[in-house]
Amino acid sequence: MPRKRRSGRKYGEAASKSVERALRLEKRGTLRSGKGGKGGIVRSRKQAIAIGLSEARKAGAKVPARSS
């Protein structure tokens, strides 16, 4: 028997916009990690996505809670 699919989106539209912005900055070489952007330049695509999702969470967008 096939499994039921979940209804609705897991991530909201605002979350995808935030990730999109972070990826663009990473590609341009201007995305920085750390508090207030004082860390090093982000070179990893995965790290850029994580930063985008973190910013979306802080802004109150629809994003699942972080897995530990």
Secondary structure, DSSP 8 states (H G I E B T S, - for coil): -------S-SS-HHHHHHHHHHHHHHHHT--B-SGGG-S-B---HHHHHHHHHHHHHHHT-S------
